[in-house]
């Protein structure tokens, strides 16, 4: 299923980061819509499927951003809502 099939009515994609965003030791695309934050990953070559993790923007309680490194910076974002999502990737 394409990413658009996971969107709810009147949900619009505002931003997609297709760089290596890591969550739970897996690589995802970061997608921000007008309603949710989604982590989206296609998997499988023959048996294709998707892995989608999402959190509604209205449920967010906090957001923390940290950056470290010199030449190869690494950024970490912690999103606190109904679940806690820690993602990291190049800044």
C-alpha positions as CSV (number, residue, x, y, z in Angstrom):
1,X,0.0,0.0,0.0
2,X,1.4,3.5,-0.8
3,X,1.8,6.0,2.0
4,X,-1.3,7.9,0.9
5,X,-3.5,4.9,1.8
6,X,-2.6,5.4,5.5
7,X,-3.8,8.9,5.6
8,X,-7.2,9.8,7.2
9,X,-9.8,12.0,5.5
10,X,-8.6,15.6,5.1
11,X,-5.1,14.7,6.2
12,X,-2.4,16.4,4.1
13,X,1.3,15.7,4.0
14,X,3.3,18.7,5.0
15,X,6.8,17.3,5.2
16,X,8.7,14.1,4.3
17,X,12.3,13.3,5.3
18,X,13.6,10.4,3.2
19,X,17.0,10.4,4.9
20,X,18.0,7.5,7.3
21,X,15.8,8.2,10.4
22,X,16.3,5.5,13.0
23,X,13.7,4.2,15.4
24,X,13.9,0.9,17.3
25,X,17.0,0.0,15.3
26,X,15.1,0.3,12.0
27,X,15.3,2.9,9.2
28,X,12.2,4.9,8.4
29,X,10.9,7.9,6.5
30,X,9.7,10.7,8.8
31,X,6.3,12.1,7.6
32,X,4.6,15.1,9.1
33,X,1.0,15.8,8.2
34,X,-1.5,18.4,9.5
35,X,-2.8,15.8,11.9
36,X,0.0,13.3,12.8
37,X,3.6,12.4,12.9
38,X,4.3,9.1,11.0
39,X,7.3,6.8,10.7
40,X,6.9,4.9,7.4
41,X,9.0,2.0,6.2
42,X,8.6,-0.3,3.2
43,X,10.0,-3.8,3.7
44,X,10.4,-7.0,1.8
45,X,11.4,-7.7,-1.7
46,X,9.0,-10.5,-2.7
47,X,6.6,-10.2,0.2
48,X,6.2,-6.4,0.2
49,X,4.6,-4.8,3.2
50,X,4.9,-1.6,5.2
51,X,5.6,-0.7,8.8
52,X,3.8,2.5,10.1
53,X,4.1,4.1,13.5
54,X,2.1,7.2,14.2
55,X,1.2,9.7,16.9
56,X,-1.6,12.4,16.7
57,X,-0.3,15.9,17.0
58,X,-3.1,16.7,19.4
59,X,-1.7,14.1,21.8
60,X,1.8,15.5,21.9
61,X,3.0,16.6,25.4
62,X,6.6,17.4,24.6
63,X,9.3,17.5,22.0
64,X,13.1,17.5,22.7
65,X,15.8,18.0,20.1
66,X,19.5,17.3,20.7
67,X,22.4,17.5,18.3
68,X,26.0,16.2,18.7
69,X,29.1,15.6,16.7
70,X,31.5,17.7,14.6
71,X,31.8,16.9,11.0
72,X,29.1,14.2,10.9
73,X,26.4,15.6,13.1
74,X,23.8,13.3,14.6
75,X,20.4,14.7,15.7
76,X,18.0,13.0,18.2
77,X,14.4,14.0,18.6
78,X,12.3,12.7,21.5
79,X,8.5,13.0,21.0
80,X,6.3,12.5,24.0
81,X,2.6,11.8,23.6
82,X,0.5,8.6,24.0
83,X,3.8,6.8,23.3
84,X,7.4,8.0,23.5
85,X,9.2,8.0,20.1
86,X,13.0,8.6,20.1
87,X,14.3,9.0,16.5
88,X,17.8,9.8,15.3
89,X,19.5,10.6,12.1
90,X,21.9,13.0,10.4
91,X,21.2,16.7,11.1
